[in-house]
């Protein structure tokens, strides 16, 4: 009894300390996941905590369950439109990219660690895949708004590339253990069966789960419990059927997240916390397993392998996979850099230990060093690198004051409440002229506790509460409309110096570029003068525009303000007054100053 209480006390204390330490460290830009891993080492047998933990079997079991939950949560939050946009390149990265990365890392491990070719390739297989937990987690934690194709490629790739890494690791472990040459055809068929089987189980399981939620009413608080049990059932059931449980659970989450069903909002909120818990537990357990004394003999060689992985293997694999899909060099550069490694490599490194391979501690050390290097070097620099490559979109709102109301599957639109923030873009419009997305409407406006007559309302005011009916995919645009925009880094610096930042002029999307060019001094080709500014901006964005996207042309920056029927109908132009004295005169002449 006392031992059970001690375990419970230590486990809960570690989780609480991890959360608060991670929150404090994030102010200095330290990746949360690195903090969790460090605290696990601190509490382990080589640290002040002195906890002796050597249960690789438990770590493997807990890690599998946690990864299943994290992948299910990732699927819930991924839009089908994103998958369609990046399916080809993401699949190439998840298969050929993993193999290519493993091969290059294997060459490095052969020379740096003195391993036989097959053992060296096993090291490459262990660290060959990006980590879904790390990618989902760090992209969201950094608050980055990335171009859709880039963020979608990273998220979908990380969600589906684990099966390839696990497959390669399992095969290499068996070959090292048994010493038998592989049958290439049999291996290829086995992999295809794993992937297709996982896809089939995920699709069937996802649709059955949607039908279950919509046809069998349960208490509101039980929806997330049902979803969790079903996700783990799909994950483990796929393994029983010799299919990939990781693919199955991700696809099931994707199907459930893109279909209307009861309990959608409460499931998302529950899984947000549950995936956090899964990541914390995974990294704490993996940290407890690490003993620096055992890693010292292989530290230098593992550091070389990590450097090759980050600086050569990942970029080469990404370049070969994305060039056929016509990604720009900026997109390729950023995707190459965000090849984040997290818990998965250390989790995979437990497989050689469980198989009792010779020098199994070497694989754990190599995986650990690669993860720490990736989280430290790449995780710490995601924001600056996104800005360097020019892929960061306008900053996300500081805090979206939206509350979703769950209407189940009875409507094809959702209802949400907003509190209009000071400096929200909506305050700059007359109420009747608000640029609402298609099929969206404001049901009611509440001011000072009273429901306003919308027919007599001229303008919204800060602090107004709105009930809005809209398709789920349009709430992103509504968030930007009713929430104050976070200042960019450049704007904050100018504000600190007491300098004015020029506001936006708003143009109709059908304004001709020739007129815009003459008025604002924009260098535009003669052939583009007859093109509407909305079509021009959409072309510059490669026809993937969303509200808030920006394009810089010469001295000005175009901002997408409104999209209707896939056409940009309103465009903002941002300029700085000291760079454009003529426009400053326009501003004063029209009463903007």
C-alpha positions as CSV (number, residue, x, y, z in Angstrom):
1,X,0.0,0.0,0.0
2,X,2.8,2.4,1.0
3,X,4.6,1.6,-2.3
4,X,1.5,2.4,-4.3
5,X,1.1,5.7,-2.6
6,X,4.8,6.6,-3.1
7,X,4.5,5.8,-6.8
8,X,1.3,7.9,-7.1
9,X,2.9,10.8,-5.1
10,X,6.1,10.9,-7.2
11,X,4.2,10.5,-10.5
12,X,1.8,13.3,-9.8
13,X,4.6,15.6,-8.5
14,X,6.7,15.0,-11.6
15,X,3.7,15.9,-13.9
16,X,2.9,19.1,-11.9
17,X,6.5,20.2,-11.8
18,X,6.9,19.5,-15.6
19,X,3.9,21.6,-16.5
20,X,4.9,24.7,-14.4
21,X,8.6,24.4,-15.3
22,X,7.7,24.2,-19.0
23,X,5.4,27.2,-18.7
24,X,8.2,29.2,-17.0
25,X,10.9,28.1,-19.5
26,X,8.7,29.0,-22.5
27,X,9.3,32.6,-21.7
28,X,12.9,32.1,-22.7
29,X,11.9,30.2,-25.9
30,X,12.9,26.8,-24.5
31,X,10.8,24.0,-26.1
32,X,8.4,22.4,-23.6
33,X,9.3,18.9,-24.7
34,X,13.0,19.4,-23.9
35,X,12.0,20.5,-20.4
36,X,10.0,17.4,-19.8
37,X,12.9,15.2,-21.0
38,X,15.3,17.1,-18.8
39,X,13.1,16.8,-15.7
40,X,13.0,13.0,-16.3
41,X,16.8,12.8,-16.3
42,X,16.9,15.1,-13.3
43,X,14.6,12.8,-11.4
44,X,16.4,9.6,-12.6
45,X,19.1,7.5,-11.0
46,X,21.9,9.8,-12.2
47,X,20.2,13.0,-11.0
48,X,19.2,14.4,-7.6
49,X,15.9,12.5,-7.7
50,X,17.7,9.1,-7.6
51,X,14.7,7.2,-9.1
52,X,15.8,3.9,-10.5
53,X,13.7,3.1,-13.6
54,X,14.7,0.4,-16.1
55,X,11.4,-1.0,-17.3
56,X,11.7,-0.8,-21.1
57,X,8.7,-3.0,-21.5
58,X,6.5,-0.5,-19.6
59,X,8.0,2.4,-21.5
60,X,7.2,0.7,-24.8
61,X,3.6,-0.1,-23.8
62,X,2.9,3.4,-22.4
63,X,4.7,5.0,-25.4
64,X,2.5,3.1,-27.8
65,X,-0.7,4.1,-26.1
66,X,0.4,7.8,-25.9
67,X,1.5,7.9,-29.5
68,X,-1.9,6.4,-30.5
69,X,-3.7,9.2,-28.6
70,X,-1.5,11.9,-30.0
71,X,-2.0,10.7,-33.5
72,X,-5.8,10.5,-33.0
73,X,-5.8,14.0,-31.7
74,X,-3.7,15.2,-34.7
75,X,-6.2,13.5,-37.1
76,X,-9.1,15.2,-35.3
77,X,-7.6,18.6,-36.0
78,X,-6.5,18.1,-39.6
79,X,-8.9,19.2,-42.3
80,X,-9.6,17.0,-45.3
81,X,-8.8,20.0,-47.6
82,X,-5.3,20.1,-46.1
83,X,-4.8,16.4,-46.7
84,X,-6.0,16.8,-50.4
85,X,-3.6,19.7,-50.8
86,X,-0.5,17.9,-49.6
87,X,-1.3,14.2,-49.9
88,X,1.3,13.5,-52.6
89,X,4.3,15.3,-51.1
90,X,3.5,14.2,-47.6
91,X,3.3,10.5,-48.6
92,X,6.6,10.8,-50.5
93,X,8.2,12.3,-47.4
94,X,6.6,9.6,-45.2
95,X,8.0,6.8,-47.2
96,X,10.9,7.6,-49.6
97,X,11.9,10.5,-47.3
98,X,12.3,8.2,-44.3
99,X,14.2,5.6,-46.3
100,X,16.5,8.2,-47.8
101,X,17.1,9.8,-44.4
102,X,17.8,6.4,-42.8
103,X,20.3,5.6,-45.5
104,X,22.3,8.8,-45.2
105,X,22.3,8.6,-41.4
106,X,23.3,4.9,-41.7
107,X,26.4,5.9,-43.6
108,X,27.3,8.5,-41.0
109,X,26.7,5.9,-38.2
110,X,28.9,3.4,-39.9
111,X,31.9,5.7,-39.8
112,X,31.2,7.7,-36.7
113,X,30.1,4.8,-34.4
114,X,32.1,2.0,-36.1
115,X,28.9,-0.1,-36.8
116,X,28.4,-2.8,-39.3
117,X,26.3,-1.7,-42.3
118,X,23.0,-3.3,-41.1
119,X,23.5,-2.0,-37.5
120,X,24.3,1.4,-38.9
121,X,21.1,1.4,-41.0
122,X,19.2,0.4,-37.9
123,X,20.4,3.7,-36.3
124,X,19.1,5.5,-39.3
125,X,15.7,3.8,-39.2
126,X,15.3,4.7,-35.5
127,X,15.8,8.4,-36.1
128,X,14.5,8.5,-39.7
129,X,10.9,9.8,-39.1
130,X,9.8,13.2,-37.8
131,X,7.8,13.1,-34.6
132,X,4.0,13.9,-34.7
133,X,4.0,14.9,-31.0
134,X,6.9,17.3,-31.5
135,X,5.6,18.8,-34.8
136,X,2.0,19.3,-33.7
137,X,3.1,20.6,-30.3
138,X,5.9,23.0,-31.3
139,X,4.1,24.5,-34.3
140,X,1.1,25.3,-32.1
141,X,3.1,26.4,-29.1
142,X,5.2,28.8,-31.2
143,X,1.9,30.4,-32.3
144,X,3.1,30.3,-35.9
145,X,0.7,31.0,-38.8
146,X,2.3,29.3,-41.7
147,X,1.3,29.0,-45.3
148,X,-1.2,26.2,-45.7
149,X,0.9,24.0,-48.0
150,X,3.9,24.1,-45.7
151,X,2.1,23.6,-42.4
152,X,-0.1,20.9,-43.9
153,X,2.9,19.0,-45.4
154,X,4.7,19.0,-42.0
155,X,1.6,17.9,-40.1
156,X,0.4,15.1,-42.5
157,X,4.0,13.8,-43.0
158,X,4.6,13.5,-39.2
159,X,1.2,11.9,-38.8
160,X,1.8,9.1,-41.3
161,X,5.6,8.5,-41.4
162,X,5.9,6.6,-38.1
163,X,4.7,3.3,-39.7
164,X,7.7,3.4,-42.1
165,X,10.2,4.0,-39.3
166,X,8.6,1.3,-37.2
167,X,8.6,-1.1,-40.1
168,X,12.3,-0.5,-41.0
169,X,13.3,-0.7,-37.3
170,X,11.5,-4.0,-36.8
171,X,12.9,-5.5,-39.9
172,X,16.5,-4.4,-39.1
173,X,16.2,-5.8,-35.5
174,X,15.1,-9.1,-36.8
175,X,17.9,-9.2,-39.4
176,X,20.5,-8.3,-36.9
177,X,19.2,-10.8,-34.4
178,X,18.8,-13.7,-36.9
179,X,21.4,-12.7,-39.5
180,X,19.3,-13.8,-42.4
181,X,19.2,-11.8,-45.7
182,X,16.0,-10.0,-46.5
183,X,13.5,-11.1,-49.2
184,X,12.9,-7.7,-50.9
185,X,9.5,-8.7,-52.5
186,X,8.2,-10.1,-49.2
187,X,9.2,-7.0,-47.3
188,X,7.6,-4.7,-49.9
189,X,4.3,-6.7,-49.8
190,X,4.4,-6.7,-46.0
191,X,4.8,-2.9,-45.9
192,X,2.0,-2.4,-48.4
193,X,-0.3,-4.7,-46.4
194,X,0.5,-2.7,-43.3
195,X,-0.3,0.7,-44.8
196,X,-3.4,-0.4,-46.7
197,X,-4.6,-2.4,-43.8
198,X,-4.1,0.5,-41.5
199,X,-6.0,2.8,-43.9
200,X,-8.9,0.4,-44.2
201,X,-9.2,-0.1,-40.4
202,X,-9.0,3.6,-39.8
203,X,-11.7,4.5,-42.4
204,X,-14.1,1.8,-41.2
205,X,-13.4,2.6,-37.5
206,X,-13.8,6.3,-38.1
207,X,-17.2,6.0,-39.8
208,X,-18.4,3.5,-37.2
209,X,-17.5,6.0,-34.5
210,X,-19.4,8.8,-36.3
211,X,-22.5,6.6,-36.6
212,X,-22.2,5.5,-32.9
213,X,-22.1,9.1,-31.7
214,X,-25.0,10.2,-33.9
215,X,-27.3,7.2,-33.2
216,X,-26.6,6.2,-29.7
217,X,-27.0,9.1,-27.3
218,X,-24.9,9.0,-24.1
219,X,-24.3,11.4,-21.3
220,X,-22.4,14.5,-22.4
221,X,-19.4,13.8,-20.2
222,X,-19.0,10.3,-21.7
223,X,-18.4,11.3,-25.3
224,X,-14.6,11.9,-24.8
225,X,-14.3,8.6,-22.8
226,X,-16.0,6.7,-25.7
227,X,-13.7,8.4,-28.2
228,X,-10.6,7.5,-26.2
229,X,-11.6,3.9,-25.8
230,X,-12.5,3.7,-29.4
231,X,-9.2,5.2,-30.5
232,X,-7.2,2.7,-28.4
233,X,-9.5,-0.1,-29.7
234,X,-8.8,0.9,-33.3
235,X,-5.1,1.2,-32.6
236,X,-4.7,-2.2,-31.0
237,X,-7.2,-3.9,-33.3
238,X,-5.2,-2.9,-36.3
239,X,-2.1,-4.5,-34.8
240,X,-4.1,-7.8,-34.2
241,X,-5.0,-7.7,-37.9
242,X,-1.3,-7.3,-38.9
243,X,-2.0,-3.7,-40.0
244,X,-0.4,-0.4,-38.9
245,X,-2.2,0.8,-35.8
246,X,-0.5,4.2,-36.2
247,X,-2.0,4.8,-39.6
248,X,-5.4,3.4,-38.5
249,X,-5.7,5.7,-35.5
250,X,-4.6,8.8,-37.4
251,X,-7.1,8.1,-40.2
252,X,-9.9,7.3,-37.7
253,X,-9.3,10.7,-36.1
254,X,-9.3,12.4,-39.5
255,X,-12.6,10.8,-40.4
256,X,-14.2,11.7,-37.1
257,X,-12.9,15.2,-37.1
258,X,-14.2,16.0,-40.6
259,X,-17.7,14.6,-40.0
260,X,-20.5,16.2,-38.0
261,X,-21.4,14.3,-34.8
262,X,-22.5,14.8,-31.3
263,X,-20.1,15.8,-28.6
264,X,-17.5,17.3,-31.1
265,X,-16.5,20.3,-29.0
266,X,-16.2,18.4,-25.7
267,X,-14.1,15.7,-27.5
268,X,-11.7,18.3,-28.9
269,X,-11.3,20.0,-25.5
270,X,-10.7,16.7,-23.8
271,X,-8.2,15.4,-26.3
272,X,-6.3,18.7,-26.1
273,X,-5.5,17.9,-22.5
274,X,-5.1,14.2,-23.0
275,X,-2.5,14.6,-25.8
276,X,-0.6,17.0,-23.5
277,X,-0.7,14.4,-20.8
278,X,0.5,11.7,-23.2
279,X,3.5,13.9,-24.3
280,X,4.4,14.7,-20.7
281,X,4.3,11.1,-19.6
282,X,6.3,9.9,-22.6
283,X,9.1,12.4,-22.2
284,X,9.3,11.9,-18.4
285,X,9.5,8.1,-18.8
286,X,12.1,8.4,-21.5
287,X,14.1,10.9,-19.4
288,X,14.0,8.5,-16.5
289,X,15.5,5.7,-18.7
290,X,18.5,7.9,-19.6
291,X,21.7,7.5,-17.6
292,X,24.5,9.8,-18.8
293,X,27.2,7.5,-17.6
294,X,26.2,4.8,-20.0
295,X,25.9,7.3,-22.9
296,X,29.3,8.9,-22.5
297,X,31.3,6.4,-24.7
298,X,29.0,7.0,-27.6
299,X,28.3,10.7,-27.1
300,X,30.8,12.1,-29.7
301,X,29.9,9.7,-32.4
302,X,26.2,10.2,-31.7
303,X,26.7,14.0,-31.9
304,X,28.2,13.6,-35.4
305,X,25.2,11.4,-36.5
306,X,22.8,14.1,-35.2
307,X,24.7,16.8,-37.1
308,X,24.5,14.8,-40.3
309,X,20.8,14.1,-39.7
310,X,19.9,17.8,-39.3
311,X,22.3,19.4,-41.8
312,X,22.5,16.8,-44.6
313,X,20.2,13.7,-44.4
314,X,16.9,15.6,-43.8
315,X,17.6,18.4,-46.4
316,X,18.6,15.9,-49.1
317,X,15.6,13.7,-48.5
318,X,13.2,16.7,-48.5
319,X,14.8,18.1,-51.7
320,X,14.4,14.8,-53.6
321,X,10.8,14.3,-52.5
322,X,9.4,17.9,-52.9
323,X,11.1,19.0,-56.1
324,X,8.8,16.9,-58.3
325,X,5.8,18.7,-56.7
326,X,7.2,22.1,-57.6
327,X,7.8,23.4,-54.1
328,X,9.8,26.6,-53.9
329,X,13.3,26.6,-52.5
330,X,11.9,28.6,-49.5
331,X,9.3,25.9,-48.8
332,X,11.9,23.1,-49.2
333,X,14.3,24.9,-46.9
334,X,11.8,25.3,-44.1
335,X,10.4,21.8,-44.4
336,X,14.0,20.5,-44.2
337,X,14.7,22.5,-41.1
338,X,11.5,21.4,-39.3
339,X,12.4,17.7,-39.3
340,X,11.7,17.6,-35.6
341,X,12.6,14.4,-33.7
342,X,10.9,13.8,-30.4
343,X,9.8,10.8,-28.4
344,X,9.4,8.4,-31.3
345,X,13.2,7.8,-31.9
346,X,13.8,7.1,-28.2
347,X,10.7,5.0,-28.2
348,X,11.9,3.0,-31.2
349,X,15.4,2.6,-29.6
350,X,13.7,0.5,-26.8
351,X,13.0,-2.2,-29.4
352,X,16.7,-3.3,-29.8
353,X,16.9,-3.3,-26.0
354,X,13.8,-5.5,-25.7
355,X,15.2,-7.8,-28.4
356,X,18.5,-8.0,-26.4
357,X,20.7,-7.0,-29.3
358,X,24.4,-6.5,-28.6
359,X,25.4,-3.0,-27.6
360,X,21.7,-2.0,-27.4
361,X,22.6,1.0,-25.2
362,X,24.3,2.5,-28.3
363,X,21.0,2.8,-30.1
364,X,19.4,4.5,-27.1
365,X,22.3,7.0,-26.9
366,X,22.2,7.8,-30.6
367,X,18.4,8.4,-30.5
368,X,18.6,10.5,-27.3
369,X,21.4,12.8,-28.7
370,X,19.5,13.2,-32.0
371,X,16.3,14.2,-30.2
372,X,18.0,16.6,-27.9
373,X,19.9,18.2,-30.8
374,X,16.7,18.5,-32.9
375,X,14.6,20.0,-30.1
376,X,17.4,22.4,-29.1
377,X,18.6,23.5,-32.5
378,X,15.5,23.2,-34.6
379,X,12.8,23.5,-32.0
380,X,14.4,26.7,-30.7
381,X,14.6,28.4,-34.1
382,X,11.3,27.6,-35.8
383,X,10.0,31.1,-35.6
384,X,13.2,32.9,-36.9
385,X,13.6,30.4,-39.7
386,X,10.0,30.8,-40.8
387,X,10.5,34.5,-41.0
388,X,13.9,34.1,-42.8
389,X,12.2,32.0,-45.5
390,X,9.2,34.4,-45.7
391,X,6.6,31.8,-44.9
392,X,5.1,33.2,-41.8
393,X,1.6,34.7,-42.2
394,X,0.2,37.6,-40.2
395,X,0.4,36.9,-36.4
396,X,-2.6,35.0,-35.0
397,X,-5.0,36.9,-32.7
398,X,-3.7,37.2,-29.1
399,X,-6.6,35.3,-27.7
400,X,-9.7,34.2,-29.6
401,X,-12.7,35.0,-27.5
402,X,-14.9,32.4,-29.1
403,X,-17.1,29.9,-27.3
404,X,-18.4,27.1,-29.6
405,X,-21.9,25.8,-29.0
406,X,-22.3,22.1,-29.9
407,X,-25.4,21.5,-32.0
408,X,-24.5,17.9,-32.9
409,X,-25.3,16.7,-36.4
410,X,-28.6,18.4,-36.8
411,X,-27.2,21.4,-38.9
412,X,-24.6,21.8,-41.5
413,X,-23.4,24.9,-39.7
414,X,-22.2,25.7,-36.2
415,X,-23.0,28.4,-33.7
416,X,-20.4,30.3,-31.7
417,X,-20.3,33.3,-29.4
418,X,-17.7,36.1,-29.7
419,X,-16.8,39.0,-27.6
420,X,-15.7,41.8,-29.8
421,X,-12.2,42.9,-28.8
422,X,-10.9,46.5,-28.9
423,X,-9.0,47.1,-32.2
424,X,-10.8,44.2,-33.8
425,X,-11.1,44.7,-37.6
426,X,-14.9,44.5,-37.4
427,X,-15.0,47.8,-35.6
428,X,-13.9,49.6,-38.8
429,X,-17.0,48.6,-40.7
430,X,-20.6,49.6,-40.6
431,X,-22.7,46.7,-39.2
432,X,-24.5,46.2,-42.5
433,X,-21.2,46.1,-44.4
434,X,-19.3,43.5,-42.2
435,X,-17.3,41.2,-44.5
436,X,-18.8,38.0,-43.3
437,X,-17.8,34.7,-45.0
438,X,-20.2,33.0,-47.3
439,X,-23.2,31.3,-45.6
440,X,-22.4,33.0,-42.3
441,X,-24.7,35.4,-40.4
442,X,-24.9,37.1,-37.0
443,X,-27.9,35.8,-35.1
444,X,-27.9,38.4,-32.3
445,X,-25.8,41.2,-30.8
446,X,-25.8,41.7,-27.0
447,X,-24.6,45.0,-25.6
448,X,-24.6,45.8,-21.8
449,X,-26.9,42.8,-21.2
450,X,-29.5,43.8,-23.8
451,X,-30.2,42.3,-27.2
452,X,-29.8,44.9,-29.9
453,X,-32.1,45.4,-32.8
454,X,-29.8,44.4,-35.7
455,X,-31.9,46.4,-38.2
456,X,-31.2,49.6,-36.4
457,X,-27.6,48.8,-35.4
458,X,-25.0,51.1,-37.1
459,X,-21.7,49.8,-35.7
460,X,-20.4,47.2,-33.3
461,X,-18.7,48.3,-30.1
462,X,-15.9,46.8,-28.0
463,X,-17.3,44.4,-25.5
464,X,-20.3,43.4,-27.6
465,X,-21.3,39.7,-27.5
466,X,-22.3,38.1,-30.8
467,X,-23.9,34.8,-31.7
468,X,-22.8,33.7,-35.1
469,X,-24.0,30.9,-37.3
470,X,-21.4,29.7,-39.8
471,X,-19.8,26.7,-41.4
472,X,-17.0,25.3,-39.3
473,X,-14.3,26.0,-41.9
474,X,-15.2,29.8,-41.8
475,X,-14.5,30.4,-38.1
476,X,-10.9,31.0,-38.8
477,X,-11.9,34.1,-40.8
478,X,-14.4,35.2,-38.2
479,X,-11.7,34.9,-35.5
480,X,-9.6,37.4,-37.3
481,X,-12.6,39.7,-37.8
482,X,-13.7,39.9,-34.2
483,X,-10.4,39.6,-32.4
484,X,-7.6,42.1,-32.0
485,X,-4.7,41.3,-34.3
486,X,-1.4,40.7,-32.6
487,X,1.3,43.2,-33.6
488,X,4.1,41.9,-35.8
489,X,7.6,42.1,-34.5
490,X,8.3,45.0,-36.8
491,X,5.3,46.9,-35.6
492,X,6.2,46.3,-31.9
493,X,9.7,47.7,-32.5
494,X,8.3,50.8,-34.3
495,X,5.8,51.3,-31.5
496,X,8.5,51.1,-28.9
497,X,10.5,53.8,-30.7
498,X,7.4,56.0,-30.8
499,X,7.1,55.8,-34.6
500,X,3.8,55.6,-36.4
501,X,2.9,52.5,-38.3
502,X,0.8,53.2,-41.4
503,X,-2.6,51.6,-41.4
504,X,-4.3,49.8,-44.2
505,X,-6.1,51.2,-47.2
506,X,-8.8,48.8,-48.4
507,X,-9.4,48.3,-52.1
508,X,-12.1,46.3,-53.8
509,X,-10.8,43.1,-55.4
510,X,-11.8,44.2,-58.9
511,X,-9.7,47.4,-58.8
512,X,-7.2,47.2,-61.8
513,X,-3.5,46.8,-61.0
514,X,-2.7,49.6,-63.4
515,X,-4.6,52.0,-61.2
516,X,-3.0,50.6,-58.0
517,X,0.4,50.8,-59.5
518,X,0.0,54.5,-60.5
519,X,-1.4,55.5,-57.1
520,X,1.0,53.6,-54.9
521,X,4.2,53.5,-57.0
522,X,4.2,49.7,-57.2
523,X,6.5,48.2,-59.9
524,X,4.1,46.1,-61.9
525,X,4.7,44.6,-65.4
526,X,2.7,46.2,-68.2
527,X,0.9,43.0,-68.9
528,X,-0.5,42.9,-65.4
529,X,-2.1,46.4,-65.6
530,X,-5.5,45.1,-66.7
531,X,-5.6,42.4,-64.0
532,X,-7.8,43.0,-61.0
533,X,-5.9,43.3,-57.7
534,X,-7.7,40.4,-56.2
535,X,-6.7,38.0,-59.0
536,X,-3.2,39.4,-58.9
537,X,-2.8,38.7,-55.2
538,X,-4.3,35.3,-55.6
539,X,-1.9,34.5,-58.4
540,X,1.1,35.7,-56.2
541,X,-0.1,33.4,-53.5
542,X,-0.2,30.5,-55.9
543,X,-4.1,30.3,-55.7
544,X,-4.1,29.2,-52.1
545,X,-5.2,32.4,-50.5
546,X,-6.9,32.6,-47.0
547,X,-7.9,35.8,-45.2
548,X,-4.9,37.3,-43.6
549,X,-2.4,36.1,-46.2
550,X,0.2,38.7,-47.2
551,X,2.2,39.4,-50.4
552,X,5.0,42.0,-50.6
553,X,5.4,43.8,-53.9
554,X,7.9,46.6,-54.0
555,X,7.3,49.1,-51.2
556,X,3.9,47.8,-50.2
557,X,2.3,44.7,-48.7
558,X,-1.0,43.4,-49.9
559,X,-3.2,41.8,-47.3
560,X,-6.2,39.5,-48.1
561,X,-9.2,41.0,-46.3
562,X,-12.2,39.1,-47.8
563,X,-12.8,36.0,-49.9
564,X,-16.2,35.2,-51.4
565,X,-16.8,32.2,-53.7
566,X,-13.1,31.6,-53.9
567,X,-12.5,35.1,-55.2
568,X,-10.5,37.8,-53.3
569,X,-13.1,40.6,-53.1
570,X,-11.2,42.9,-50.7
571,X,-7.5,43.7,-50.4
572,X,-5.7,45.8,-47.8
573,X,-2.5,47.7,-48.6
574,X,0.0,48.4,-45.8
575,X,2.7,51.1,-46.1
576,X,5.0,53.0,-43.8
577,X,4.5,56.8,-43.9
578,X,8.1,57.9,-43.9
579,X,8.7,55.7,-47.0
580,X,5.7,57.2,-48.9
581,X,5.2,60.9,-48.2
582,X,2.7,61.2,-51.0
583,X,0.5,58.6,-49.4
584,X,0.8,60.4,-46.1
585,X,-0.7,63.4,-47.8
586,X,-3.6,61.2,-49.1
587,X,-4.1,60.0,-45.5
588,X,-4.4,63.6,-44.2
589,X,-6.5,64.8,-47.1
590,X,-9.1,62.1,-46.5
591,X,-9.2,62.6,-42.8
592,X,-7.3,59.5,-41.6
593,X,-4.9,61.6,-39.4
